[in-house]
Amino acid sequence: MEAKLKKGDIVTNIMSVRSNSAVNESRGWDPIEAGHFGVVLEVRQTELNASYRKSGVGDVYVDVMMSTDSGPWKAGNYMAGFFAKVPHATVGEA
């Protein structure tokens, strides 16, 4: 997967994030269900799993500041596939 998201993109999560029951739910934190919005803080193209793809391109990881009912929450080091870009929305672009 090539990096399609970039820093400043407005995104929505297409699946739940923060759903690790051993870490988060045991602390009383609920998952952030699909449909919340956030801003991409960082994008990292890696070599992980590149050998399994014909393209030879590795996984892409992102950090996203999510907007939730309980306030902002940083989704750190998630695979880019958890998020979809909101069309024509990038912070800092005119």
C-alpha positions, 0 to 999 in steps of 0.5 A, a space after each residue: 500500500 502506498 501512502 495516499 494520506 498526507 499530513 493535514 488530511 481530514 479523515 474519518 475512521 471506517 472501523 472502530 479504533 481503540 478496541 484492544 480489550 486488554 488495554 483499553 476496555 479493561 480501563 473503562 475506555 470504549 472503542 471509537 466507533 466508525 464515523 468519527 473525524 480526525 486530522 492526520 498528524 503524521 504518515 509513515 511508509 514502512 517496508 513491513 510486509 513489502 515482500 508479500 506484495 507484487 508492488 514491493 511497497 510496505 505498510 503505511 502507518 498514521 497518527 490521527 488526532 480524533 474528535 470524539 464526544 469526550 474530547 480529542 484523542 490521538 490514534 497513534 500508529 494505526 494502519 492507514 486502512 483504518 481511515 478514509 480521506 474526506 474529499 477536498 478537506 486538507 488543513 492548511 490548503 487554500 
